[in-house]
Amino acid sequence: MKLHKESKGTIAVATILFIIISVLAIYFLKMWSLLIIMPLLVVYSLVFWFFRVPARDILEHRENVIAPVDGKVVMIKEVEETEFVKGKAIQVSIFMSPLNVHICRYPVSGKVIYKKYHPGKYLVAWHEKSSTENERTTVAVETATNHQVVFRQIAGYVARRIVFYCNEGDQAKAGHEFGFIKFGSRMDVFLPLDTEIICKIGDITKGGLDVIARMKD
């Protein structure tokens, strides 16, 4: 199983803790140490599972808007996007549980024209206000269809580290990685009002593979 590069520090700490606790459990509890070690081994294995990088065949896209993450569609709503668009847009929000793959991918192809990191709160990721009050990043892309699409990584109650690698001027390719969020979070995508929304609330998405919307060319 291939592991994400963001796993190194977390796995190192988890390994040290696992060894220390296991040794102490064996020393003090003898045969009863398995009551500690077995549940601990499950948690330790989940750390590796969280940082997995699945093999996916990413296609070329022009009009299609691709699911940026694995997760569940929890909101499709017309909103006022005040940071970049400064006007009305359709917001599609996808919630990621700690068991989902947490690689963040470009939802559209084009050119990165805006990026910004915002410190903030740690409301639960499905809370509507988390989009504007939580720690988050905002990225905007000028698409191949001459639209401006904004997407936002949002930290949740558990997620405390957001990483994004893109810079203004970069070429965005739909389905390809631009960042990572650790341990449960959400991504919002803000689309033009005339976008054809294909997904629906409750849909389970696969990042880089599933088409969630289609823009007019």
PyMOL CGO cylinders between C-alpha atoms (Angstrom):
from pymol import cmd
from pymol.cgo import CYLINDER

trace = [
    CYLINDER, 0.00, 0.00, 0.00, 1.43, 3.37, -1.02, 0.3, 1, 1, 1, 1, 1, 1,
    CYLINDER, 1.43, 3.37, -1.02, 1.43, 6.00, 1.74, 0.3, 1, 1, 1, 1, 1, 1,
    CYLINDER, 1.43, 6.00, 1.74, 1.08, 9.76, 1.32, 0.3, 1, 1, 1, 1, 1, 1,
    CYLINDER, 1.08, 9.76, 1.32, 4.13, 11.95, 1.97, 0.3, 1, 1, 1, 1, 1, 1,
    CYLINDER, 4.13, 11.95, 1.97, 2.22, 13.76, 4.74, 0.3, 1, 1, 1, 1, 1, 1,
    CYLINDER, 2.22, 13.76, 4.74, 2.21, 10.51, 6.74, 0.3, 1, 1, 1, 1, 1, 1,
    CYLINDER, 2.21, 10.51, 6.74, 5.87, 10.55, 7.79, 0.3, 1, 1, 1, 1, 1, 1,
    CYLINDER, 5.87, 10.55, 7.79, 5.66, 12.58, 11.00, 0.3, 1, 1, 1, 1, 1, 1,
    CYLINDER, 5.66, 12.58, 11.00, 2.37, 11.09, 12.18, 0.3, 1, 1, 1, 1, 1, 1,
    CYLINDER, 2.37, 11.09, 12.18, 3.45, 7.50, 11.56, 0.3, 1, 1, 1, 1, 1, 1,
    CYLINDER, 3.45, 7.50, 11.56, 6.79, 8.10, 13.30, 0.3, 1, 1, 1, 1, 1, 1,
    CYLINDER, 6.79, 8.10, 13.30, 5.03, 9.40, 16.43, 0.3, 1, 1, 1, 1, 1, 1,
    CYLINDER, 5.03, 9.40, 16.43, 2.42, 6.61, 16.30, 0.3, 1, 1, 1, 1, 1, 1,
    CYLINDER, 2.42, 6.61, 16.30, 5.17, 3.97, 16.01, 0.3, 1, 1, 1, 1, 1, 1,
    CYLINDER, 5.17, 3.97, 16.01, 7.11, 5.32, 18.99, 0.3, 1, 1, 1, 1, 1, 1,
    CYLINDER, 7.11, 5.32, 18.99, 3.96, 5.49, 21.13, 0.3, 1, 1, 1, 1, 1, 1,
    CYLINDER, 3.96, 5.49, 21.13, 2.90, 1.99, 20.08, 0.3, 1, 1, 1, 1, 1, 1,
    CYLINDER, 2.90, 1.99, 20.08, 6.29, 0.52, 21.04, 0.3, 1, 1, 1, 1, 1, 1,
    CYLINDER, 6.29, 0.52, 21.04, 6.49, 2.35, 24.38, 0.3, 1, 1, 1, 1, 1, 1,
    CYLINDER, 6.49, 2.35, 24.38, 2.95, 1.48, 25.47, 0.3, 1, 1, 1, 1, 1, 1,
    CYLINDER, 2.95, 1.48, 25.47, 3.31, -2.14, 24.34, 0.3, 1, 1, 1, 1, 1, 1,
    CYLINDER, 3.31, -2.14, 24.34, 6.58, -2.61, 26.23, 0.3, 1, 1, 1, 1, 1, 1,
    CYLINDER, 6.58, -2.61, 26.23, 5.12, -1.07, 29.39, 0.3, 1, 1, 1, 1, 1, 1,
    CYLINDER, 5.12, -1.07, 29.39, 1.98, -3.21, 29.08, 0.3, 1, 1, 1, 1, 1, 1,
    CYLINDER, 1.98, -3.21, 29.08, 4.03, -6.41, 28.72, 0.3, 1, 1, 1, 1, 1, 1,
    CYLINDER, 4.03, -6.41, 28.72, 6.28, -5.46, 31.64, 0.3, 1, 1, 1, 1, 1, 1,
    CYLINDER, 6.28, -5.46, 31.64, 3.50, -4.56, 34.08, 0.3, 1, 1, 1, 1, 1, 1,
    CYLINDER, 3.50, -4.56, 34.08, 0.55, -6.66, 32.90, 0.3, 1, 1, 1, 1, 1, 1,
    CYLINDER, 0.55, -6.66, 32.90, 2.27, -9.80, 31.59, 0.3, 1, 1, 1, 1, 1, 1,
    CYLINDER, 2.27, -9.80, 31.59, -0.33, -12.03, 29.88, 0.3, 1, 1, 1, 1, 1, 1,
    CYLINDER, -0.33, -12.03, 29.88, -3.03, -9.38, 30.34, 0.3, 1, 1, 1, 1, 1, 1,
    CYLINDER, -3.03, -9.38, 30.34, -1.06, -6.99, 28.17, 0.3, 1, 1, 1, 1, 1, 1,
    CYLINDER, -1.06, -6.99, 28.17, -2.93, -8.23, 25.09, 0.3, 1, 1, 1, 1, 1, 1,
    CYLINDER, -2.93, -8.23, 25.09, -6.00, -6.36, 26.37, 0.3, 1, 1, 1, 1, 1, 1,
    CYLINDER, -6.00, -6.36, 26.37, -4.02, -3.18, 25.75, 0.3, 1, 1, 1, 1, 1, 1,
    CYLINDER, -4.02, -3.18, 25.75, -1.91, -4.18, 22.77, 0.3, 1, 1, 1, 1, 1, 1,
    CYLINDER, -1.91, -4.18, 22.77, -4.68, -5.55, 20.50, 0.3, 1, 1, 1, 1, 1, 1,
    CYLINDER, -4.68, -5.55, 20.50, -6.91, -2.43, 20.54, 0.3, 1, 1, 1, 1, 1, 1,
    CYLINDER, -6.91, -2.43, 20.54, -3.75, -0.33, 20.21, 0.3, 1, 1, 1, 1, 1, 1,
    CYLINDER, -3.75, -0.33, 20.21, -2.73, -2.34, 17.15, 0.3, 1, 1, 1, 1, 1, 1,
    CYLINDER, -2.73, -2.34, 17.15, -6.10, -1.62, 15.54, 0.3, 1, 1, 1, 1, 1, 1,
    CYLINDER, -6.10, -1.62, 15.54, -5.64, 2.13, 16.08, 0.3, 1, 1, 1, 1, 1, 1,
    CYLINDER, -5.64, 2.13, 16.08, -2.07, 1.92, 14.81, 0.3, 1, 1, 1, 1, 1, 1,
    CYLINDER, -2.07, 1.92, 14.81, -3.27, 0.15, 11.64, 0.3, 1, 1, 1, 1, 1, 1,
    CYLINDER, -3.27, 0.15, 11.64, -5.93, 2.83, 11.09, 0.3, 1, 1, 1, 1, 1, 1,
    CYLINDER, -5.93, 2.83, 11.09, -3.22, 5.48, 11.01, 0.3, 1, 1, 1, 1, 1, 1,
    CYLINDER, -3.22, 5.48, 11.01, -1.65, 3.70, 8.03, 0.3, 1, 1, 1, 1, 1, 1,
    CYLINDER, -1.65, 3.70, 8.03, -5.09, 3.23, 6.43, 0.3, 1, 1, 1, 1, 1, 1,
    CYLINDER, -5.09, 3.23, 6.43, -5.83, 6.95, 6.74, 0.3, 1, 1, 1, 1, 1, 1,
    CYLINDER, -5.83, 6.95, 6.74, -2.73, 7.93, 4.75, 0.3, 1, 1, 1, 1, 1, 1,
    CYLINDER, -2.73, 7.93, 4.75, -3.26, 5.44, 1.92, 0.3, 1, 1, 1, 1, 1, 1,
    CYLINDER, -3.26, 5.44, 1.92, -2.90, 6.62, -1.67, 0.3, 1, 1, 1, 1, 1, 1,
    CYLINDER, -2.90, 6.62, -1.67, -5.24, 4.61, -3.93, 0.3, 1, 1, 1, 1, 1, 1,
    CYLINDER, -5.24, 4.61, -3.93, -4.28, 4.03, -7.56, 0.3, 1, 1, 1, 1, 1, 1,
    CYLINDER, -4.28, 4.03, -7.56, -6.74, 5.89, -9.80, 0.3, 1, 1, 1, 1, 1, 1,
    CYLINDER, -6.74, 5.89, -9.80, -6.83, 6.49, -13.55, 0.3, 1, 1, 1, 1, 1, 1,
    CYLINDER, -6.83, 6.49, -13.55, -7.44, 10.23, -13.91, 0.3, 1, 1, 1, 1, 1, 1,
    CYLINDER, -7.44, 10.23, -13.91, -8.94, 11.31, -17.24, 0.3, 1, 1, 1, 1, 1, 1,
    CYLINDER, -8.94, 11.31, -17.24, -8.72, 14.65, -19.03, 0.3, 1, 1, 1, 1, 1, 1,
    CYLINDER, -8.72, 14.65, -19.03, -11.70, 16.96, -18.42, 0.3, 1, 1, 1, 1, 1, 1,
    CYLINDER, -11.70, 16.96, -18.42, -12.88, 20.28, -19.85, 0.3, 1, 1, 1, 1, 1, 1,
    CYLINDER, -12.88, 20.28, -19.85, -16.51, 20.99, -18.94, 0.3, 1, 1, 1, 1, 1, 1,
    CYLINDER, -16.51, 20.99, -18.94, -16.74, 18.39, -16.16, 0.3, 1, 1, 1, 1, 1, 1,
    CYLINDER, -16.74, 18.39, -16.16, -16.40, 19.28, -12.48, 0.3, 1, 1, 1, 1, 1, 1,
    CYLINDER, -16.40, 19.28, -12.48, -14.78, 16.34, -10.69, 0.3, 1, 1, 1, 1, 1, 1,
    CYLINDER, -14.78, 16.34, -10.69, -15.29, 15.33, -7.05, 0.3, 1, 1, 1, 1, 1, 1,
    CYLINDER, -15.29, 15.33, -7.05, -12.27, 16.87, -5.26, 0.3, 1, 1, 1, 1, 1, 1,
    CYLINDER, -12.27, 16.87, -5.26, -12.33, 14.33, -2.41, 0.3, 1, 1, 1, 1, 1, 1,
    CYLINDER, -12.33, 14.33, -2.41, -13.72, 11.01, -1.25, 0.3, 1, 1, 1, 1, 1, 1,
    CYLINDER, -13.72, 11.01, -1.25, -16.74, 11.56, 0.96, 0.3, 1, 1, 1, 1, 1, 1,
    CYLINDER, -16.74, 11.56, 0.96, -20.43, 12.34, 1.11, 0.3, 1, 1, 1, 1, 1, 1,
    CYLINDER, -20.43, 12.34, 1.11, -22.28, 15.24, -0.50, 0.3, 1, 1, 1, 1, 1, 1,
    CYLINDER, -22.28, 15.24, -0.50, -23.89, 17.10, 2.39, 0.3, 1, 1, 1, 1, 1, 1,
    CYLINDER, -23.89, 17.10, 2.39, -24.92, 20.40, 0.80, 0.3, 1, 1, 1, 1, 1, 1,
    CYLINDER, -24.92, 20.40, 0.80, -26.01, 21.76, -2.60, 0.3, 1, 1, 1, 1, 1, 1,
    CYLINDER, -26.01, 21.76, -2.60, -27.15, 25.32, -2.19, 0.3, 1, 1, 1, 1, 1, 1,
    CYLINDER, -27.15, 25.32, -2.19, -27.16, 28.76, -3.82, 0.3, 1, 1, 1, 1, 1, 1,
    CYLINDER, -27.16, 28.76, -3.82, -25.07, 31.03, -1.61, 0.3, 1, 1, 1, 1, 1, 1,
    CYLINDER, -25.07, 31.03, -1.61, -23.25, 34.36, -1.56, 0.3, 1, 1, 1, 1, 1, 1,
    CYLINDER, -23.25, 34.36, -1.56, -19.52, 33.70, -1.99, 0.3, 1, 1, 1, 1, 1, 1,
    CYLINDER, -19.52, 33.70, -1.99, -17.93, 36.75, -0.40, 0.3, 1, 1, 1, 1, 1, 1,
    CYLINDER, -17.93, 36.75, -0.40, -14.19, 36.10, -0.58, 0.3, 1, 1, 1, 1, 1, 1,
    CYLINDER, -14.19, 36.10, -0.58, -13.43, 35.88, -4.30, 0.3, 1, 1, 1, 1, 1, 1,
    CYLINDER, -13.43, 35.88, -4.30, -16.55, 35.68, -6.47, 0.3, 1, 1, 1, 1, 1, 1,
    CYLINDER, -16.55, 35.68, -6.47, -18.29, 38.35, -4.37, 0.3, 1, 1, 1, 1, 1, 1,
    CYLINDER, -18.29, 38.35, -4.37, -21.60, 37.21, -5.72, 0.3, 1, 1, 1, 1, 1, 1,
    CYLINDER, -21.60, 37.21, -5.72, -23.98, 34.28, -5.94, 0.3, 1, 1, 1, 1, 1, 1,
    CYLINDER, -23.98, 34.28, -5.94, -22.71, 30.78, -6.62, 0.3, 1, 1, 1, 1, 1, 1,
    CYLINDER, -22.71, 30.78, -6.62, -23.81, 27.18, -6.21, 0.3, 1, 1, 1, 1, 1, 1,
    CYLINDER, -23.81, 27.18, -6.21, -22.05, 25.58, -3.25, 0.3, 1, 1, 1, 1, 1, 1,
    CYLINDER, -22.05, 25.58, -3.25, -21.43, 21.83, -3.30, 0.3, 1, 1, 1, 1, 1, 1,
    CYLINDER, -21.43, 21.83, -3.30, -20.01, 20.54, -0.01, 0.3, 1, 1, 1, 1, 1, 1,
    CYLINDER, -20.01, 20.54, -0.01, -18.46, 17.11, 0.52, 0.3, 1, 1, 1, 1, 1, 1,
    CYLINDER, -18.46, 17.11, 0.52, -17.79, 15.81, 4.05, 0.3, 1, 1, 1, 1, 1, 1,
    CYLINDER, -17.79, 15.81, 4.05, -14.89, 13.43, 4.70, 0.3, 1, 1, 1, 1, 1, 1,
    CYLINDER, -14.89, 13.43, 4.70, -14.90, 11.08, 7.68, 0.3, 1, 1, 1, 1, 1, 1,
    CYLINDER, -14.90, 11.08, 7.68, -11.59, 10.01, 9.26, 0.3, 1, 1, 1, 1, 1, 1,
    CYLINDER, -11.59, 10.01, 9.26, -11.84, 6.75, 7.27, 0.3, 1, 1, 1, 1, 1, 1,
    CYLINDER, -11.84, 6.75, 7.27, -11.97, 8.45, 3.86, 0.3, 1, 1, 1, 1, 1, 1,
    CYLINDER, -11.97, 8.45, 3.86, -8.96, 9.09, 1.64, 0.3, 1, 1, 1, 1, 1, 1,
    CYLINDER, -8.96, 9.09, 1.64, -8.01, 12.69, 2.46, 0.3, 1, 1, 1, 1, 1, 1,
    CYLINDER, -8.01, 12.69, 2.46, -6.14, 13.66, -0.69, 0.3, 1, 1, 1, 1, 1, 1,
    CYLINDER, -6.14, 13.66, -0.69, -7.57, 16.92, -2.07, 0.3, 1, 1, 1, 1, 1, 1,
    CYLINDER, -7.57, 16.92, -2.07, -7.82, 17.21, -5.85, 0.3, 1, 1, 1, 1, 1, 1,
    CYLINDER, -7.82, 17.21, -5.85, -8.53, 20.00, -8.32, 0.3, 1, 1, 1, 1, 1, 1,
    CYLINDER, -8.53, 20.00, -8.32, -12.22, 19.85, -9.28, 0.3, 1, 1, 1, 1, 1, 1,
    CYLINDER, -12.22, 19.85, -9.28, -11.60, 21.63, -12.61, 0.3, 1, 1, 1, 1, 1, 1,
    CYLINDER, -11.60, 21.63, -12.61, -8.84, 22.22, -15.13, 0.3, 1, 1, 1, 1, 1, 1,
    CYLINDER, -8.84, 22.22, -15.13, -7.42, 25.68, -15.80, 0.3, 1, 1, 1, 1, 1, 1,
    CYLINDER, -7.42, 25.68, -15.80, -5.09, 28.22, -14.20, 0.3, 1, 1, 1, 1, 1, 1,
    CYLINDER, -5.09, 28.22, -14.20, -4.78, 28.96, -10.47, 0.3, 1, 1, 1, 1, 1, 1,
    CYLINDER, -4.78, 28.96, -10.47, -5.53, 32.68, -10.06, 0.3, 1, 1, 1, 1, 1, 1,
    CYLINDER, -5.53, 32.68, -10.06, -5.97, 32.96, -6.28, 0.3, 1, 1, 1, 1, 1, 1,
    CYLINDER, -5.97, 32.96, -6.28, -4.92, 31.18, -3.09, 0.3, 1, 1, 1, 1, 1, 1,
    CYLINDER, -4.92, 31.18, -3.09, -5.17, 32.14, 0.56, 0.3, 1, 1, 1, 1, 1, 1,
    CYLINDER, -5.17, 32.14, 0.56, -4.90, 30.46, 3.98, 0.3, 1, 1, 1, 1, 1, 1,
    CYLINDER, -4.90, 30.46, 3.98, -7.26, 31.54, 6.79, 0.3, 1, 1, 1, 1, 1, 1,
    CYLINDER, -7.26, 31.54, 6.79, -6.72, 30.66, 10.46, 0.3, 1, 1, 1, 1, 1, 1,
    CYLINDER, -6.72, 30.66, 10.46, -9.97, 30.05, 12.32, 0.3, 1, 1, 1, 1, 1, 1,
    CYLINDER, -9.97, 30.05, 12.32, -12.15, 27.92, 14.54, 0.3, 1, 1, 1, 1, 1, 1,
    CYLINDER, -12.15, 27.92, 14.54, -12.65, 24.13, 14.59, 0.3, 1, 1, 1, 1, 1, 1,
    CYLINDER, -12.65, 24.13, 14.59, -16.42, 23.73, 14.37, 0.3, 1, 1, 1, 1, 1, 1,
    CYLINDER, -16.42, 23.73, 14.37, -17.62, 20.29, 13.26, 0.3, 1, 1, 1, 1, 1, 1,
    CYLINDER, -17.62, 20.29, 13.26, -16.99, 20.12, 9.52, 0.3, 1, 1, 1, 1, 1, 1,
    CYLINDER, -16.99, 20.12, 9.52, -20.66, 19.62, 8.56, 0.3, 1, 1, 1, 1, 1, 1,
    CYLINDER, -20.66, 19.62, 8.56, -21.67, 22.85, 10.33, 0.3, 1, 1, 1, 1, 1, 1,
    CYLINDER, -21.67, 22.85, 10.33, -22.76, 25.42, 7.71, 0.3, 1, 1, 1, 1, 1, 1,
    CYLINDER, -22.76, 25.42, 7.71, -20.71, 28.22, 9.33, 0.3, 1, 1, 1, 1, 1, 1,
    CYLINDER, -20.71, 28.22, 9.33, -17.51, 26.15, 9.12, 0.3, 1, 1, 1, 1, 1, 1,
    CYLINDER, -17.51, 26.15, 9.12, -17.13, 27.39, 5.53, 0.3, 1, 1, 1, 1, 1, 1,
    CYLINDER, -17.13, 27.39, 5.53, -16.47, 30.93, 6.75, 0.3, 1, 1, 1, 1, 1, 1,
    CYLINDER, -16.47, 30.93, 6.75, -15.36, 30.55, 10.38, 0.3, 1, 1, 1, 1, 1, 1,
    CYLINDER, -15.36, 30.55, 10.38, -13.10, 27.46, 10.52, 0.3, 1, 1, 1, 1, 1, 1,
    CYLINDER, -13.10, 27.46, 10.52, -9.44, 27.20, 9.62, 0.3, 1, 1, 1, 1, 1, 1,
    CYLINDER, -9.44, 27.20, 9.62, -9.50, 26.92, 5.83, 0.3, 1, 1, 1, 1, 1, 1,
    CYLINDER, -9.50, 26.92, 5.83, -7.82, 27.55, 2.50, 0.3, 1, 1, 1, 1, 1, 1,
    CYLINDER, -7.82, 27.55, 2.50, -9.40, 29.11, -0.56, 0.3, 1, 1, 1, 1, 1, 1,
    CYLINDER, -9.40, 29.11, -0.56, -8.26, 28.49, -4.14, 0.3, 1, 1, 1, 1, 1, 1,
    CYLINDER, -8.26, 28.49, -4.14, -9.73, 29.90, -7.36, 0.3, 1, 1, 1, 1, 1, 1,
    CYLINDER, -9.73, 29.90, -7.36, -9.17, 28.57, -10.88, 0.3, 1, 1, 1, 1, 1, 1,
    CYLINDER, -9.17, 28.57, -10.88, -9.89, 30.22, -14.23, 0.3, 1, 1, 1, 1, 1, 1,
    CYLINDER, -9.89, 30.22, -14.23, -11.21, 27.22, -16.12, 0.3, 1, 1, 1, 1, 1, 1,
    CYLINDER, -11.21, 27.22, -16.12, -10.72, 26.09, -19.69, 0.3, 1, 1, 1, 1, 1, 1,
    CYLINDER, -10.72, 26.09, -19.69, -14.37, 27.10, -20.26, 0.3, 1, 1, 1, 1, 1, 1,
    CYLINDER, -14.37, 27.10, -20.26, -13.68, 30.68, -19.09, 0.3, 1, 1, 1, 1, 1, 1,
    CYLINDER, -13.68, 30.68, -19.09, -15.39, 30.33, -15.72, 0.3, 1, 1, 1, 1, 1, 1,
    CYLINDER, -15.39, 30.33, -15.72, -14.06, 31.10, -12.26, 0.3, 1, 1, 1, 1, 1, 1,
    CYLINDER, -14.06, 31.10, -12.26, -14.42, 28.21, -9.81, 0.3, 1, 1, 1, 1, 1, 1,
    CYLINDER, -14.42, 28.21, -9.81, -13.61, 28.56, -6.12, 0.3, 1, 1, 1, 1, 1, 1,
    CYLINDER, -13.61, 28.56, -6.12, -12.91, 25.63, -3.80, 0.3, 1, 1, 1, 1, 1, 1,
    CYLINDER, -12.91, 25.63, -3.80, -12.14, 25.54, -0.13, 0.3, 1, 1, 1, 1, 1, 1,
    CYLINDER, -12.14, 25.54, -0.13, -10.46, 23.06, 2.23, 0.3, 1, 1, 1, 1, 1, 1,
    CYLINDER, -10.46, 23.06, 2.23, -12.06, 23.30, 5.68, 0.3, 1, 1, 1, 1, 1, 1,
    CYLINDER, -12.06, 23.30, 5.68, -10.62, 21.93, 8.91, 0.3, 1, 1, 1, 1, 1, 1,
    CYLINDER, -10.62, 21.93, 8.91, -13.09, 20.07, 11.13, 0.3, 1, 1, 1, 1, 1, 1,
    CYLINDER, -13.09, 20.07, 11.13, -13.30, 19.34, 14.86, 0.3, 1, 1, 1, 1, 1, 1,
    CYLINDER, -13.30, 19.34, 14.86, -10.66, 16.62, 14.54, 0.3, 1, 1, 1, 1, 1, 1,
    CYLINDER, -10.66, 16.62, 14.54, -8.70, 17.90, 11.53, 0.3, 1, 1, 1, 1, 1, 1,
    CYLINDER, -8.70, 17.90, 11.53, -5.99, 20.29, 12.68, 0.3, 1, 1, 1, 1, 1, 1,
    CYLINDER, -5.99, 20.29, 12.68, -3.66, 20.42, 9.70, 0.3, 1, 1, 1, 1, 1, 1,
    CYLINDER, -3.66, 20.42, 9.70, -4.44, 21.59, 6.18, 0.3, 1, 1, 1, 1, 1, 1,
    CYLINDER, -4.44, 21.59, 6.18, -1.81, 21.39, 3.45, 0.3, 1, 1, 1, 1, 1, 1,
    CYLINDER, -1.81, 21.39, 3.45, -2.05, 22.82, -0.05, 0.3, 1, 1, 1, 1, 1, 1,
    CYLINDER, -2.05, 22.82, -0.05, 0.73, 22.81, -2.61, 0.3, 1, 1, 1, 1, 1, 1,
    CYLINDER, 0.73, 22.81, -2.61, -0.62, 25.02, -5.41, 0.3, 1, 1, 1, 1, 1, 1,
    CYLINDER, -0.62, 25.02, -5.41, 0.54, 28.54, -6.24, 0.3, 1, 1, 1, 1, 1, 1,
    CYLINDER, 0.54, 28.54, -6.24, -0.95, 31.33, -8.32, 0.3, 1, 1, 1, 1, 1, 1,
    CYLINDER, -0.95, 31.33, -8.32, -0.08, 30.75, -11.95, 0.3, 1, 1, 1, 1, 1, 1,
    CYLINDER, -0.08, 30.75, -11.95, 0.00, 26.95, -11.66, 0.3, 1, 1, 1, 1, 1, 1,
    CYLINDER, 0.00, 26.95, -11.66, -1.87, 24.85, -14.19, 0.3, 1, 1, 1, 1, 1, 1,
    CYLINDER, -1.87, 24.85, -14.19, -4.70, 22.96, -12.50, 0.3, 1, 1, 1, 1, 1, 1,
    CYLINDER, -4.70, 22.96, -12.50, -5.69, 19.56, -13.84, 0.3, 1, 1, 1, 1, 1, 1,
    CYLINDER, -5.69, 19.56, -13.84, -9.05, 18.17, -12.76, 0.3, 1, 1, 1, 1, 1, 1,
    CYLINDER, -9.05, 18.17, -12.76, -8.64, 15.11, -10.55, 0.3, 1, 1, 1, 1, 1, 1,
    CYLINDER, -8.64, 15.11, -10.55, -4.96, 15.73, -9.77, 0.3, 1, 1, 1, 1, 1, 1,
    CYLINDER, -4.96, 15.73, -9.77, -3.76, 16.40, -6.22, 0.3, 1, 1, 1, 1, 1, 1,
    CYLINDER, -3.76, 16.40, -6.22, -3.29, 19.90, -4.86, 0.3, 1, 1, 1, 1, 1, 1,
    CYLINDER, -3.29, 19.90, -4.86, -3.40, 19.29, -1.10, 0.3, 1, 1, 1, 1, 1, 1,
    CYLINDER, -3.40, 19.29, -1.10, -4.22, 17.13, 1.90, 0.3, 1, 1, 1, 1, 1, 1,
    CYLINDER, -4.22, 17.13, 1.90, -6.24, 17.42, 5.13, 0.3, 1, 1, 1, 1, 1, 1,
    CYLINDER, -6.24, 17.42, 5.13, -5.55, 15.30, 8.21, 0.3, 1, 1, 1, 1, 1, 1,
    CYLINDER, -5.55, 15.30, 8.21, -8.32, 13.46, 10.07, 0.3, 1, 1, 1, 1, 1, 1,
    CYLINDER, -8.32, 13.46, 10.07, -11.88, 14.39, 9.11, 0.3, 1, 1, 1, 1, 1, 1,
    CYLINDER, -11.88, 14.39, 9.11, -12.87, 17.54, 7.28, 0.3, 1, 1, 1, 1, 1, 1,
    CYLINDER, -12.87, 17.54, 7.28, -14.82, 19.06, 4.38, 0.3, 1, 1, 1, 1, 1, 1,
    CYLINDER, -14.82, 19.06, 4.38, -14.38, 20.58, 0.94, 0.3, 1, 1, 1, 1, 1, 1,
    CYLINDER, -14.38, 20.58, 0.94, -16.65, 23.20, -0.62, 0.3, 1, 1, 1, 1, 1, 1,
    CYLINDER, -16.65, 23.20, -0.62, -16.80, 23.93, -4.34, 0.3, 1, 1, 1, 1, 1, 1,
    CYLINDER, -16.80, 23.93, -4.34, -18.42, 27.17, -5.55, 0.3, 1, 1, 1, 1, 1, 1,
    CYLINDER, -18.42, 27.17, -5.55, -19.73, 26.99, -9.11, 0.3, 1, 1, 1, 1, 1, 1,
    CYLINDER, -19.73, 26.99, -9.11, -21.38, 29.47, -11.54, 0.3, 1, 1, 1, 1, 1, 1,
    CYLINDER, -21.38, 29.47, -11.54, -25.16, 29.60, -11.29, 0.3, 1, 1, 1, 1, 1, 1,
    CYLINDER, -25.16, 29.60, -11.29, -25.67, 28.14, -14.78, 0.3, 1, 1, 1, 1, 1, 1,
    CYLINDER, -25.67, 28.14, -14.78, -23.67, 25.01, -13.92, 0.3, 1, 1, 1, 1, 1, 1,
    CYLINDER, -23.67, 25.01, -13.92, -25.48, 21.71, -14.40, 0.3, 1, 1, 1, 1, 1, 1,
    CYLINDER, -25.48, 21.71, -14.40, -25.36, 19.91, -11.05, 0.3, 1, 1, 1, 1, 1, 1,
    CYLINDER, -25.36, 19.91, -11.05, -25.17, 16.15, -11.51, 0.3, 1, 1, 1, 1, 1, 1,
    CYLINDER, -25.17, 16.15, -11.51, -24.66, 14.96, -7.93, 0.3, 1, 1, 1, 1, 1, 1,
    CYLINDER, -24.66, 14.96, -7.93, -27.30, 15.04, -5.20, 0.3, 1, 1, 1, 1, 1, 1,
    CYLINDER, -27.30, 15.04, -5.20, -27.24, 15.25, -1.41, 0.3, 1, 1, 1, 1, 1, 1,
    CYLINDER, -27.24, 15.25, -1.41, -26.27, 11.90, 0.09, 0.3, 1, 1, 1, 1, 1, 1,
    CYLINDER, -26.27, 11.90, 0.09, -24.14, 10.77, -2.86, 0.3, 1, 1, 1, 1, 1, 1,
    CYLINDER, -24.14, 10.77, -2.86, -20.86, 9.04, -1.99, 0.3, 1, 1, 1, 1, 1, 1,
    CYLINDER, -20.86, 9.04, -1.99, -18.03, 10.44, -4.10, 0.3, 1, 1, 1, 1, 1, 1,
    CYLINDER, -18.03, 10.44, -4.10, -14.65, 9.15, -5.25, 0.3, 1, 1, 1, 1, 1, 1,
    CYLINDER, -14.65, 9.15, -5.25, -12.14, 11.97, -5.59, 0.3, 1, 1, 1, 1, 1, 1,
    CYLINDER, -12.14, 11.97, -5.59, -10.69, 12.36, -9.07, 0.3, 1, 1, 1, 1, 1, 1,
    CYLINDER, -10.69, 12.36, -9.07, -13.21, 9.97, -10.63, 0.3, 1, 1, 1, 1, 1, 1,
    CYLINDER, -13.21, 9.97, -10.63, -16.82, 11.03, -10.12, 0.3, 1, 1, 1, 1, 1, 1,
    CYLINDER, -16.82, 11.03, -10.12, -18.35, 13.89, -12.10, 0.3, 1, 1, 1, 1, 1, 1,
    CYLINDER, -18.35, 13.89, -12.10, -20.38, 16.11, -9.76, 0.3, 1, 1, 1, 1, 1, 1,
    CYLINDER, -20.38, 16.11, -9.76, -21.31, 18.91, -12.20, 0.3, 1, 1, 1, 1, 1, 1,
    CYLINDER, -21.31, 18.91, -12.20, -20.86, 20.13, -15.77, 0.3, 1, 1, 1, 1, 1, 1,
    CYLINDER, -20.86, 20.13, -15.77, -20.17, 23.71, -16.83, 0.3, 1, 1, 1, 1, 1, 1,
    CYLINDER, -20.17, 23.71, -16.83, -21.38, 25.32, -20.05, 0.3, 1, 1, 1, 1, 1, 1,
    CYLINDER, -21.38, 25.32, -20.05, -18.64, 25.79, -22.61, 0.3, 1, 1, 1, 1, 1, 1,
]
cmd.load_cgo(trace, "trace")
